[in-house]
């Protein structure tokens, strides 16, 4: 028999993603009843149940957000009335207004939205955005004093200001009025502003509770236009900017965000904003569907469009963009500017009416985004090499990763932190040295680890810091780095268990490949727009065969997947983004995926976007605990074989022997097996090839029957 471990002679595939699969409990009878009551398909019904909707009324409000009756924002935001009064008085007296924005997509779209709307309404208005490189986030005393020197009478913050006590206090000392519009967490002490608009300060039951900074700006601008009776031509441009900022900021796509984003995605392709059209052209984004879109409405009940009766959306979507068009195409081009460029580029892009200027600025966004991508890839590779050398052996004990290196651009290290979280499954704190001997960094997290609480736990070691549960930013003196590492490891070990250190993959339902078609895809359109708090549906299919696989682009795996259902083979194409490290995948796997449309040469096909893969449960169980008896005989293609599990080295090994004494040996997850009468003369074979894969499946089936 073959007595040397397969691993001595063959190279296995690289590791598989180390994930926790959480499959929602299926409720087929409940789903069928809800489907019958609401005239939707049972699979969509199950997906809605997974998202917490269990009554026809909840389904109606979700599928037809225009049926929601919204309260006036004046009822929900206590300081909105005084904000409108301050702005109206400033416009009437031609008092200078200055906007202080932020350098991320939310802050820049908010700034552009208020600049456009206030100028259209007759205000004297300008803006400033603090330097990411030299000043960091939020309004500061320098900006306040600069505004004062320019004769500004009213400061309007967007997407910042809620924690800026000292700069706002300085503004009031200088006699400036201040309106804060923000959506970040509320500090213990509020700044002494004239008015504060923040959804975190309003009732949790309010439909406006989940708006991002651009949502607060949109509510303020629409309310002001309505009070002045000048909404004509204003709503749709503001809706476009609201949609860009809301999706790019990963705001929850539920409640009023879902309602307005759904409209905005329909209007974006035909937006009259030159900057939006230029971004769409440069980003290569195409709208899909037929020409049919809902109306644009105001911030409250006034001007709202859509019938109030129960109306499930048609399965053929209106001609529209999808959130991923913004999340992966348009948003990054805007965000790249704030990370490594000058935010003025984006403000000019989104406020100009000159298509020539817009295209010029859009091309600048394109070029800077390309630089940002290269920078991210380089830093990511350097970070991985550093982690693999220094920390990978201790990750299970440390339960947190702290990576600090010189000469990294702190504008992009947050993106790299997110990628390291995906790769290693632990919270990541990443930083780079600054000229003065300080470290500046970003943090990204997993669900069970609270970044802001971790930073507070280390507050005595840090300079500035801030954030929330999932992400944060911080600075510290370089000499505190080792103590910070120890303190974060201490905190991580208090709140994380070993099972938490695997990325959590939430899966909606099991689907066989024969059910994946255009009809199913169209049914899923009822759930769009998908995003935060309303994720894309995730399905899984067990024990599929990987027919073909190859690396394409910058480390993506392109695959052909097959499944046999009722003696018929069904084949579908798939893509696994940024999975080059997992190439080659084993010949048999369970897969988790989203459905995507692929457009090529005028043809539309449904493909899989793989987000999870694991060894088939059956295979995992066999190798973890071989059945008893651990050997048996079986017939395949009218020939007799024996098969069984044997210990060989560390792992169990499956061996299949024919009547001539030839043995096929394989270990779990290996692409390569051995075939021969003994290991000395055995040859390596690719067991993903049909002739070997088929006999392996027959052997596993025979052992399963015997166990």
C-alpha positions as CSV (number, residue, x, y, z in Angstrom):
1,X,0.0,0.0,0.0
2,X,1.0,3.6,-0.3
3,X,2.7,4.4,3.0
4,X,4.2,7.9,2.6
5,X,2.0,11.0,3.3
6,X,0.5,12.5,0.2
7,X,1.8,15.9,1.5
8,X,5.4,14.8,0.9
9,X,4.8,14.4,-2.8
10,X,2.0,16.8,-3.6
11,X,1.3,20.5,-3.1
12,X,-2.1,21.1,-1.7
13,X,-4.2,24.1,-2.6
14,X,-3.6,27.2,-0.4
15,X,-5.7,27.6,2.6
16,X,-9.5,28.1,2.3
17,X,-11.2,31.1,3.9
18,X,-11.6,30.5,7.6
19,X,-15.2,31.5,8.0
20,X,-18.1,31.0,10.4
21,X,-21.2,30.1,8.4
22,X,-24.5,31.2,10.0
23,X,-27.4,29.9,8.0
24,X,-30.8,31.5,8.9
25,X,-33.4,29.0,10.1
26,X,-35.8,28.3,7.3
27,X,-39.5,28.7,7.9
28,X,-41.1,27.2,4.8
29,X,-44.8,27.2,6.0
30,X,-44.6,30.7,7.5
31,X,-42.8,31.9,4.3
32,X,-45.5,30.3,2.1
33,X,-48.3,32.0,4.1
34,X,-46.7,35.4,4.1
35,X,-46.0,35.0,0.3
36,X,-49.7,34.2,-0.3
37,X,-50.8,37.2,1.8
38,X,-48.5,39.7,0.1
39,X,-48.4,38.3,-3.5
40,X,-44.6,37.8,-3.5
41,X,-42.6,34.6,-4.1
42,X,-41.8,32.3,-1.1
43,X,-38.1,32.8,-1.5
44,X,-38.4,36.6,-1.3
45,X,-40.8,36.0,1.7
46,X,-38.1,33.9,3.4
47,X,-35.5,36.6,2.8
48,X,-37.8,39.3,4.3
49,X,-38.4,37.0,7.4
50,X,-34.6,36.8,7.7
51,X,-34.5,40.6,7.8
52,X,-37.0,40.8,10.6
53,X,-40.3,41.3,8.7
54,X,-43.1,39.0,9.7
55,X,-46.4,40.8,9.0
56,X,-48.0,42.0,5.7
57,X,-47.8,45.6,7.0
58,X,-44.0,45.3,7.5
59,X,-43.6,43.8,4.1
60,X,-45.7,46.5,2.5
61,X,-43.6,49.3,4.1
62,X,-40.4,47.6,3.0
63,X,-41.3,46.7,-0.6
64,X,-43.1,49.9,-1.2
65,X,-41.4,52.6,0.8
66,X,-43.4,55.3,-0.9
67,X,-46.4,54.1,1.1
68,X,-44.8,55.3,4.3
69,X,-46.4,58.4,5.7
70,X,-43.5,60.5,6.9
71,X,-43.8,63.1,9.7
72,X,-42.6,66.6,8.9
73,X,-38.9,66.9,9.9
74,X,-39.9,70.0,11.9
75,X,-41.7,67.7,14.3
76,X,-38.8,65.3,14.7
77,X,-35.8,67.7,14.8
78,X,-36.2,70.2,17.7
79,X,-33.6,72.7,16.3
80,X,-34.8,72.6,12.7
81,X,-37.1,75.6,13.1
82,X,-34.3,77.8,14.5
83,X,-31.9,76.6,11.8
84,X,-34.3,77.6,9.1
85,X,-34.9,81.0,10.8
86,X,-31.1,81.7,11.0
87,X,-30.6,80.7,7.3
88,X,-33.6,82.8,6.1
89,X,-32.4,85.8,8.0
90,X,-28.8,85.4,6.6
91,X,-30.2,85.1,3.1
92,X,-32.4,88.2,3.5
93,X,-29.6,90.3,5.0
94,X,-26.9,88.9,2.7
95,X,-24.9,87.8,5.7
96,X,-22.0,85.7,4.7
97,X,-22.5,82.0,5.4
98,X,-19.6,79.5,5.6
99,X,-19.8,75.7,5.4
100,X,-17.3,73.6,7.2
101,X,-17.3,70.2,5.6
102,X,-15.4,66.9,5.8
103,X,-13.0,65.1,3.4
104,X,-14.9,61.8,3.0
105,X,-17.6,61.2,0.5
106,X,-20.4,62.0,3.0
107,X,-18.8,65.2,4.0
108,X,-18.0,66.3,0.4
109,X,-21.4,65.5,-1.0
110,X,-23.0,67.3,2.0
111,X,-20.9,70.4,1.4
112,X,-21.7,70.4,-2.4
113,X,-25.4,69.9,-1.6
114,X,-25.7,72.8,0.7
115,X,-23.5,75.0,-1.5
116,X,-25.7,74.4,-4.5
117,X,-29.0,74.8,-2.7
118,X,-28.0,77.9,-0.7
119,X,-26.6,79.7,-3.7
120,X,-29.7,78.9,-5.7
121,X,-31.8,80.3,-2.8
122,X,-29.8,83.5,-2.9
123,X,-27.3,83.1,-0.1
124,X,-23.7,84.5,0.0
125,X,-22.0,81.2,0.8
126,X,-18.5,79.7,0.7
127,X,-16.9,76.6,2.3
128,X,-13.7,75.2,3.9
129,X,-12.6,71.6,4.5
130,X,-9.8,70.9,7.0
131,X,-6.7,69.2,5.8
132,X,-6.6,65.5,6.3
133,X,-2.8,65.5,6.3
134,X,-2.2,68.4,8.7
135,X,-5.4,69.0,10.8
136,X,-7.5,65.9,10.8
137,X,-11.2,65.6,11.1
138,X,-13.7,68.4,12.0
139,X,-13.9,72.1,12.4
140,X,-11.1,73.7,14.3
141,X,-10.1,77.1,15.8
142,X,-8.0,78.0,12.7
143,X,-11.0,77.6,10.4
144,X,-13.3,79.5,12.8
145,X,-10.9,82.5,13.1
146,X,-10.3,82.5,9.3
147,X,-14.1,82.6,8.8
148,X,-14.3,85.5,11.2
149,X,-11.5,87.4,9.4
150,X,-13.5,87.0,6.1
151,X,-16.6,88.6,7.6
152,X,-18.6,85.4,8.0
153,X,-21.7,85.7,10.2
154,X,-23.1,82.2,10.2
155,X,-21.1,78.9,10.2
156,X,-22.8,75.7,9.1
157,X,-21.0,72.4,9.8
158,X,-21.8,69.3,7.8
159,X,-20.9,65.7,8.8
160,X,-18.9,67.1,11.7
161,X,-19.1,69.4,14.7
162,X,-21.0,67.5,17.3
163,X,-17.7,67.0,19.3
164,X,-16.1,70.3,18.5
165,X,-16.8,72.1,21.8
166,X,-13.8,74.4,21.8
167,X,-14.0,75.6,18.1
168,X,-17.7,76.3,18.5
169,X,-17.1,78.1,21.8
170,X,-14.5,80.2,20.0
171,X,-17.0,81.0,17.2
172,X,-19.6,82.3,19.8
173,X,-16.9,84.4,21.5
174,X,-16.3,86.0,18.1
175,X,-20.0,86.7,17.7
176,X,-20.6,84.1,14.9
177,X,-23.8,82.0,14.8
178,X,-23.3,78.3,14.4
179,X,-25.6,75.5,13.1
180,X,-24.2,72.0,13.5
181,X,-25.4,69.3,11.1
182,X,-23.9,66.0,12.0
183,X,-24.8,62.3,12.5
184,X,-21.9,61.0,14.7
185,X,-22.3,59.8,18.2
186,X,-23.3,62.4,20.9
187,X,-20.6,63.4,23.3
188,X,-21.2,64.0,27.0
189,X,-21.0,67.7,26.5
190,X,-22.6,69.3,23.5
191,X,-21.0,72.4,21.8
192,X,-22.6,75.8,22.5
193,X,-24.1,76.1,19.0
194,X,-27.2,78.1,18.1
195,X,-28.8,74.9,16.7
196,X,-27.8,71.3,16.4
197,X,-29.3,68.9,13.9
198,X,-28.3,65.3,14.6
199,X,-30.4,62.2,14.1
200,X,-28.8,60.7,17.2
201,X,-30.6,63.4,19.2
202,X,-34.1,62.5,18.0
203,X,-36.5,59.7,18.9
204,X,-35.2,56.2,18.0
205,X,-38.6,55.5,16.4
206,X,-38.2,58.4,13.9
207,X,-37.8,57.3,10.3
208,X,-35.0,59.9,10.0
209,X,-32.9,58.3,12.7
210,X,-30.6,56.5,10.3
211,X,-29.6,59.4,8.0
212,X,-26.0,60.1,7.3
213,X,-24.5,63.6,7.3
214,X,-25.7,64.1,3.7
215,X,-29.2,63.1,4.9
216,X,-29.2,65.9,7.5
217,X,-28.0,68.3,4.9
218,X,-30.7,67.1,2.5
219,X,-33.5,67.6,5.1
220,X,-32.2,71.1,6.0
221,X,-31.9,72.2,2.3
222,X,-35.3,70.8,1.2
223,X,-37.1,72.2,4.3
224,X,-35.5,75.7,3.6
225,X,-36.5,75.5,-0.1
226,X,-40.1,74.6,0.9
227,X,-40.3,77.5,3.4
228,X,-39.1,79.9,0.8
229,X,-41.4,78.4,-1.9
230,X,-38.4,77.7,-4.2
231,X,-38.3,73.9,-4.6
232,X,-38.6,74.0,-8.5
233,X,-35.4,72.5,-10.0
234,X,-33.8,72.0,-6.6
235,X,-35.0,68.6,-5.4
236,X,-33.6,66.3,-8.0
237,X,-30.0,67.6,-7.9
238,X,-30.1,67.4,-4.1
239,X,-31.5,63.9,-4.3
240,X,-28.6,62.8,-6.5
241,X,-26.1,64.1,-4.1
242,X,-28.0,62.6,-1.1
243,X,-27.9,59.2,-2.9
244,X,-24.2,59.4,-3.6
245,X,-23.2,60.3,-0.1
246,X,-25.6,57.9,1.7
247,X,-24.4,54.8,-0.1
248,X,-20.7,55.8,-0.1
249,X,-21.0,56.4,3.7
250,X,-22.5,53.0,4.2
251,X,-25.6,54.4,5.9
252,X,-28.4,51.9,6.6
253,X,-30.7,51.4,3.6
254,X,-33.8,51.2,5.6
255,X,-36.6,53.6,6.5
256,X,-36.3,57.0,4.8
257,X,-32.9,56.3,3.5
258,X,-34.4,53.3,1.5
259,X,-37.2,55.5,0.2
260,X,-35.0,58.4,-1.0
261,X,-32.1,56.2,-2.2
262,X,-34.5,54.1,-4.3
263,X,-35.7,57.3,-6.0
264,X,-32.2,58.7,-6.3
265,X,-30.9,55.6,-8.0
266,X,-33.6,55.9,-10.6
267,X,-32.9,59.6,-11.2
268,X,-29.1,59.5,-11.2
269,X,-28.7,58.2,-14.8
270,X,-30.6,61.2,-16.2
271,X,-29.4,63.7,-13.6
272,X,-29.0,67.3,-14.8
273,X,-25.9,67.6,-12.6
274,X,-22.8,67.8,-14.9
275,X,-20.6,66.3,-12.3
276,X,-22.8,63.3,-11.8
277,X,-22.9,62.7,-15.6
278,X,-19.2,63.1,-15.8
279,X,-18.6,60.6,-13.0
280,X,-21.0,58.1,-14.6
281,X,-19.1,58.4,-17.9
282,X,-15.7,58.1,-16.4
283,X,-16.7,55.3,-14.1
284,X,-18.2,53.3,-17.0
285,X,-21.5,52.8,-15.2
286,X,-24.6,51.8,-17.1
287,X,-28.2,52.0,-16.0
288,X,-30.4,49.0,-16.6
289,X,-34.1,48.3,-17.0
290,X,-37.0,50.0,-18.7
291,X,-37.7,53.8,-18.7
292,X,-40.0,54.2,-15.7
293,X,-39.2,56.1,-12.5
294,X,-40.9,57.5,-9.5
295,X,-41.3,61.2,-8.7
296,X,-38.9,63.2,-6.6
297,X,-40.4,64.5,-3.4
298,X,-39.4,66.7,-0.5
299,X,-38.1,66.0,2.9
300,X,-41.5,65.5,4.5
301,X,-45.0,64.8,3.5
302,X,-45.1,67.8,1.1
303,X,-44.2,67.0,-2.5
304,X,-44.1,63.3,-1.9
305,X,-44.7,61.0,-4.8
306,X,-46.1,57.4,-5.0
307,X,-49.4,55.9,-4.2
308,X,-50.3,55.1,-0.6
309,X,-52.0,51.8,-1.4
310,X,-50.2,48.4,-1.1
311,X,-48.3,48.0,-4.3
312,X,-45.6,45.4,-4.8
313,X,-42.9,46.7,-7.3
314,X,-43.0,45.2,-10.7
315,X,-40.4,42.5,-11.3
316,X,-38.9,44.4,-14.2
317,X,-37.0,47.2,-12.4
318,X,-37.1,50.8,-13.5
319,X,-34.1,52.0,-15.4
320,X,-31.8,52.6,-12.5
321,X,-28.4,52.3,-11.0
322,X,-27.7,49.9,-8.1
323,X,-25.9,50.6,-4.9
324,X,-22.9,48.7,-6.0
325,X,-22.5,51.1,-9.0
326,X,-21.9,53.8,-6.4
327,X,-20.2,51.7,-3.8
328,X,-17.7,50.2,-6.2
329,X,-17.5,52.7,-9.1
330,X,-18.6,56.2,-8.2
331,X,-18.0,56.4,-4.5
332,X,-14.3,55.3,-4.6
333,X,-13.5,58.0,-7.1
334,X,-14.9,60.6,-4.8
335,X,-13.4,59.2,-1.7
336,X,-10.0,58.9,-3.3
337,X,-9.8,62.7,-3.5
338,X,-10.5,63.1,0.2
339,X,-7.9,60.4,1.0
340,X,-4.9,61.6,-1.0
341,X,-6.0,64.6,-3.0
342,X,-7.6,68.0,-2.6
343,X,-11.4,68.0,-1.7
344,X,-11.8,71.1,-3.7
345,X,-11.7,68.9,-6.8
346,X,-14.9,67.1,-5.8
347,X,-16.7,70.2,-4.6
348,X,-16.0,71.8,-8.0
349,X,-17.1,68.6,-9.8
350,X,-20.4,68.5,-7.9
351,X,-21.2,72.2,-8.0
352,X,-20.3,73.1,-11.6
353,X,-22.8,73.4,-14.4
354,X,-20.1,73.3,-17.1
355,X,-19.7,69.9,-18.6
356,X,-16.2,70.6,-19.7
357,X,-15.1,71.5,-16.2
358,X,-17.0,68.5,-14.8
359,X,-15.2,66.0,-17.2
360,X,-11.9,67.6,-16.3
361,X,-12.5,67.1,-12.6
362,X,-13.9,63.6,-13.1
363,X,-10.7,62.6,-14.9
364,X,-8.7,64.0,-12.0
365,X,-10.8,61.8,-9.7
366,X,-10.1,58.9,-12.0
367,X,-6.3,59.5,-11.9
368,X,-6.2,60.0,-8.2
369,X,-8.3,56.9,-7.6
370,X,-5.9,54.8,-9.8
371,X,-3.0,56.1,-7.6
372,X,-5.0,55.3,-4.5
373,X,-5.5,51.7,-5.7
374,X,-1.8,51.2,-6.4
375,X,-1.0,52.7,-3.0
376,X,-3.5,50.4,-1.3
377,X,-2.1,47.3,-3.0
378,X,1.5,48.2,-2.2
379,X,0.7,48.9,1.5
380,X,-1.5,45.8,1.8
381,X,1.3,43.5,0.5
382,X,3.8,45.1,2.8
383,X,1.4,44.8,5.7
384,X,0.7,41.1,4.9
385,X,4.5,40.3,4.6
386,X,5.1,42.0,8.0
387,X,2.2,40.2,9.7
388,X,3.2,36.8,8.3
389,X,6.7,37.3,9.6
390,X,6.0,38.9,13.0
391,X,2.5,38.1,14.2
392,X,0.7,35.4,12.4
393,X,1.8,32.7,14.9
394,X,0.4,34.6,17.9
395,X,-2.9,35.9,16.4
396,X,-5.0,33.3,18.1
397,X,-3.5,34.3,21.5
398,X,-3.4,38.0,20.9
399,X,-6.9,38.2,19.2
400,X,-6.0,41.7,17.8
401,X,-3.5,42.9,15.2
402,X,-1.5,46.1,15.6
403,X,0.6,46.9,12.5
404,X,2.7,50.1,12.4
405,X,5.2,50.9,9.7
406,X,6.9,54.0,8.3
407,X,6.1,55.7,5.0
408,X,2.5,54.6,4.7
409,X,-0.1,57.1,3.6
410,X,-2.5,57.5,6.4
411,X,-5.2,58.5,3.9
412,X,-5.5,54.9,2.7
413,X,-4.5,52.8,5.7
414,X,-8.1,52.5,6.8
415,X,-8.9,50.6,3.5
416,X,-5.9,48.3,4.2
417,X,-7.1,47.7,7.7
418,X,-10.5,46.5,6.3
419,X,-8.7,44.1,4.0
420,X,-6.6,42.7,6.9
421,X,-9.7,42.1,8.9
422,X,-11.1,40.1,6.0
423,X,-7.9,38.1,5.7
424,X,-7.2,37.4,9.4
425,X,-10.6,37.7,11.1
426,X,-9.3,39.8,14.0
427,X,-9.7,43.5,14.8
428,X,-6.9,45.6,13.1
429,X,-5.2,48.7,14.3
430,X,-2.9,50.0,11.6
431,X,-0.7,53.1,11.7
432,X,2.2,55.0,10.3
433,X,4.8,57.3,11.7
434,X,4.5,61.0,11.3
435,X,7.4,63.6,11.2
436,X,7.1,64.6,14.8
437,X,7.7,61.1,16.1
438,X,4.0,60.4,16.5
439,X,1.9,57.6,15.1
440,X,-1.4,58.2,13.4
441,X,-3.7,55.3,12.7
442,X,-7.0,53.7,11.8
443,X,-8.9,50.8,13.2
444,X,-11.4,48.4,11.8
445,X,-13.3,45.7,13.7
446,X,-15.3,42.5,13.8
447,X,-18.9,42.3,15.2
448,X,-17.8,41.2,18.7
449,X,-15.2,43.9,19.3
450,X,-16.0,47.6,20.0
451,X,-13.3,49.9,18.6
452,X,-14.3,53.1,20.4
453,X,-14.4,51.2,23.8
454,X,-11.0,49.7,23.0
455,X,-9.6,53.2,22.3
456,X,-11.1,54.5,25.6
457,X,-9.5,51.6,27.4
458,X,-6.2,52.9,26.1
459,X,-7.0,56.6,26.5
460,X,-4.0,57.5,28.7
461,X,-1.6,56.2,25.9
462,X,-3.3,58.1,23.0
463,X,-3.4,61.7,21.7
464,X,-6.6,62.3,19.7
465,X,-9.0,59.4,19.1
466,X,-12.5,58.8,18.1
467,X,-14.8,56.4,16.3
468,X,-17.7,54.0,16.9
469,X,-18.1,50.2,17.2
470,X,-16.8,49.2,13.8
471,X,-14.1,51.7,13.1
472,X,-12.0,54.5,14.5
473,X,-9.0,56.8,14.3
474,X,-6.2,57.6,16.7
475,X,-2.8,59.1,17.3
476,X,-0.2,58.4,19.9
477,X,3.5,59.1,20.8
478,X,5.7,56.5,19.1
479,X,7.2,55.5,22.5
480,X,3.8,54.3,23.7
481,X,3.4,51.7,20.9
482,X,4.5,48.6,22.8
483,X,2.4,49.5,25.8
484,X,-0.6,50.1,23.5
485,X,-0.1,46.7,21.9
486,X,-0.1,45.0,25.3
487,X,-3.2,47.0,26.4
488,X,-5.2,46.2,23.2
489,X,-4.3,42.5,23.5
490,X,-5.5,42.7,27.1
491,X,-8.8,44.3,26.0
492,X,-9.3,41.8,23.1
493,X,-8.8,38.9,25.4
494,X,-11.5,40.2,27.7
495,X,-14.2,40.4,25.0
496,X,-13.2,37.9,22.3
497,X,-13.3,34.1,22.3
498,X,-11.4,31.9,19.8
499,X,-14.5,31.2,17.8
500,X,-15.0,34.9,17.2
501,X,-11.8,35.0,15.2
502,X,-13.4,33.8,12.0
503,X,-15.3,36.2,9.7
504,X,-19.0,35.7,10.1
505,X,-20.9,34.9,7.0
506,X,-24.7,35.2,7.2
507,X,-26.5,33.0,4.7
508,X,-30.1,33.3,3.8
509,X,-31.1,30.0,2.1
510,X,-29.9,26.9,0.3
511,X,-30.5,27.0,-3.5
512,X,-29.7,24.4,-6.1
513,X,-28.1,25.6,-9.3
514,X,-31.1,24.5,-11.4
515,X,-33.1,27.2,-9.7
516,X,-30.7,30.1,-10.6
517,X,-32.1,32.0,-13.5
518,X,-33.3,35.4,-14.7
519,X,-36.7,34.8,-13.0
520,X,-35.2,34.3,-9.6
521,X,-32.9,37.3,-10.1
522,X,-35.9,39.5,-11.0
523,X,-37.8,38.4,-7.9
524,X,-34.8,39.5,-5.8
525,X,-35.1,43.0,-7.3
526,X,-38.0,43.6,-5.0
527,X,-35.4,43.8,-2.1
528,X,-33.3,46.5,-3.8
529,X,-31.7,48.8,-3.0
530,X,-29.5,46.6,-0.9
531,X,-26.8,47.8,1.4
532,X,-26.2,48.3,5.1
533,X,-28.9,46.7,7.3
534,X,-30.5,45.3,4.1
535,X,-27.7,43.2,2.7
536,X,-27.7,41.5,-0.7
537,X,-29.3,38.0,-0.4
538,X,-26.6,35.3,0.2
539,X,-27.3,31.7,-0.9
540,X,-25.4,28.5,-0.6
541,X,-25.2,25.3,-2.6
542,X,-23.6,22.1,-1.1
543,X,-21.0,19.8,-2.7
544,X,-20.6,21.5,-6.1
545,X,-17.9,20.5,-8.5
546,X,-15.2,23.1,-9.6
547,X,-15.0,22.3,-13.3
548,X,-12.5,25.1,-14.2
549,X,-10.7,27.8,-12.4
550,X,-8.1,30.4,-13.3
551,X,-6.6,33.7,-12.0
552,X,-7.8,36.8,-13.8
553,X,-7.0,40.5,-13.3
554,X,-5.4,41.5,-10.0
555,X,-5.8,38.2,-8.1
556,X,-9.4,37.2,-8.8
557,X,-10.5,33.6,-9.4
558,X,-12.8,33.0,-12.4
559,X,-14.6,29.6,-12.1
560,X,-17.0,27.3,-13.8
561,X,-19.2,25.5,-11.2
562,X,-21.3,22.4,-11.7
563,X,-24.0,20.5,-9.7
564,X,-25.9,17.4,-10.6
565,X,-29.6,17.6,-9.8
566,X,-31.9,14.6,-10.7
567,X,-29.2,13.1,-12.9
568,X,-28.8,16.3,-14.9
569,X,-25.7,18.5,-14.7
570,X,-26.2,22.3,-14.3
571,X,-23.3,24.6,-15.0
572,X,-22.8,28.3,-14.1
573,X,-20.0,30.8,-14.1
574,X,-18.6,32.4,-11.0
575,X,-16.1,35.0,-9.8
576,X,-14.3,35.2,-6.5
577,X,-12.9,38.8,-6.0
578,X,-9.4,39.1,-4.5
579,X,-9.2,35.3,-3.8
580,X,-5.9,34.7,-5.5
581,X,-4.4,33.5,-2.2
582,X,-7.0,30.6,-2.2
583,X,-6.1,29.4,-5.7
584,X,-6.5,26.5,-6.5
585,X,-9.8,25.6,-4.8
586,X,-10.5,21.9,-4.1
587,X,-12.5,19.9,-6.6
588,X,-15.5,19.6,-4.4
589,X,-16.8,22.4,-2.1
590,X,-19.8,24.0,-0.5
591,X,-20.2,27.6,-1.9
592,X,-21.8,30.7,-0.5
593,X,-22.6,33.5,-3.0
594,X,-24.6,36.5,-4.2
595,X,-26.2,36.6,-7.6
596,X,-24.9,39.1,-10.2
597,X,-25.9,40.0,-13.7
598,X,-23.1,39.9,-16.3
599,X,-23.4,42.0,-19.4
600,X,-21.2,41.1,-22.3
601,X,-21.6,41.6,-26.1
602,X,-25.2,42.5,-25.6
603,X,-26.0,39.3,-23.7
604,X,-27.1,39.2,-20.0
605,X,-26.4,36.1,-17.9
606,X,-26.7,35.4,-14.2
607,X,-23.4,34.5,-12.5
608,X,-22.3,33.8,-8.9
609,X,-20.1,36.1,-6.8
610,X,-18.5,33.8,-4.4
611,X,-18.1,35.1,-0.9
612,X,-17.6,31.8,1.0
613,X,-16.3,28.3,0.3
614,X,-15.7,25.3,2.6
615,X,-15.1,21.6,2.2
616,X,-18.4,19.8,1.8
617,X,-19.9,18.9,5.2
618,X,-19.9,15.2,4.2
619,X,-16.2,15.4,3.5
620,X,-15.4,17.3,6.7
621,X,-17.3,14.8,8.7
622,X,-15.6,11.8,7.0
623,X,-12.1,13.0,7.5
624,X,-12.7,14.4,11.1
625,X,-14.4,11.2,12.2
626,X,-14.1,8.3,9.7
627,X,-17.2,6.1,9.7
628,X,-17.3,2.6,11.3
629,X,-16.5,0.3,9.6
630,X,-13.9,2.5,8.0
631,X,-13.6,0.4,4.8
632,X,-16.0,-1.2,2.4
633,X,-16.4,-2.5,-1.2
634,X,-18.4,-0.8,-4.0
635,X,-19.0,-1.2,-7.7
636,X,-18.3,1.6,-10.2
637,X,-18.7,1.3,-14.0
638,X,-19.1,-2.4,-13.6
639,X,-15.8,-2.8,-11.7
640,X,-15.2,-3.8,-8.1
641,X,-13.3,-1.5,-5.7
642,X,-12.4,-1.4,-2.1
643,X,-12.1,1.9,-0.2
644,X,-11.3,3.1,3.3
645,X,-9.9,5.7,5.6
646,X,-6.4,5.3,7.0
647,X,-4.1,7.4,9.2
648,X,-1.1,8.7,7.3
649,X,0.9,11.3,9.1
650,X,-1.3,13.8,10.8
651,X,-4.4,13.6,8.6
652,X,-6.7,10.8,7.7
653,X,-6.4,9.6,4.1
654,X,-9.0,8.1,1.7
655,X,-7.7,5.2,-0.4
656,X,-9.5,3.5,-3.2
657,X,-8.1,0.2,-4.6
658,X,-9.0,-1.5,-7.8
659,X,-8.9,-5.3,-8.6
660,X,-5.4,-4.8,-10.2
661,X,-3.9,-3.5,-7.0
662,X,-3.7,0.2,-8.0
663,X,-4.5,2.6,-5.3
664,X,-5.7,6.2,-5.5
665,X,-4.9,8.1,-2.3
666,X,-6.1,11.6,-1.3
667,X,-6.2,13.8,1.7
668,X,-9.0,16.4,2.5
669,X,-8.7,19.6,0.5
670,X,-5.9,18.5,-1.7
671,X,-6.0,19.0,-5.5
672,X,-3.3,16.4,-6.1
673,X,-3.6,12.7,-5.2
674,X,-1.3,9.7,-5.7
675,X,-2.0,6.8,-8.0
676,X,0.1,3.6,-8.1
677,X,0.7,0.2,-6.5
678,X,3.1,1.8,-3.9
679,X,4.3,5.3,-3.1
680,X,7.7,4.8,-4.6
681,X,6.2,4.4,-8.1
682,X,3.1,6.4,-7.6
683,X,2.4,9.3,-9.9
684,X,0.7,12.6,-9.0
685,X,-2.8,13.1,-10.5
686,X,-5.3,15.9,-10.5
687,X,-8.2,14.5,-8.6
688,X,-10.5,17.3,-9.8
689,X,-10.5,15.6,-13.2
690,X,-13.8,13.9,-13.9
691,X,-12.5,10.4,-14.0
692,X,-11.0,10.7,-10.5
693,X,-13.7,12.9,-9.0
694,X,-16.5,10.6,-10.0
695,X,-14.9,7.5,-8.4
696,X,-14.1,9.5,-5.2
697,X,-17.8,10.5,-4.9
698,X,-18.8,6.9,-5.4
699,X,-16.4,5.8,-2.7
700,X,-17.7,8.4,-0.2
701,X,-21.3,7.4,-1.0
702,X,-20.5,3.7,-0.3
703,X,-18.8,4.6,3.0
704,X,-21.8,6.8,3.9
705,X,-24.2,4.0,3.3
706,X,-22.2,1.5,5.4
707,X,-21.7,3.9,8.3
